């Protein structure tokens, strides 16, 4: 399941918790736990707190991959070649 998350993120685009949880058929709570696990293993990195989705004005818009109610995440170099 963790590899599925990395593949979804590596495919590109900005994923919301709701969208990603639905695609993986898990709860948003479980998704948050898995994202934290991937961070602890070095595959994801926190960019900061949740934003208001004005990506066209955001300095991080090219880096963020998953946005949720509590955090924005992106892939690290360790997660490549997913």
Buried (B, 14 or more C-beta within 10 A) or exposed (E): EEEBBBEBBEEEEBBBBEBBBEEBEBEBEEBBEBBBBBBEEEBBBEBEEEBEEEEEEBEEEEEBBBBBEEBBBBBBEEBEEB
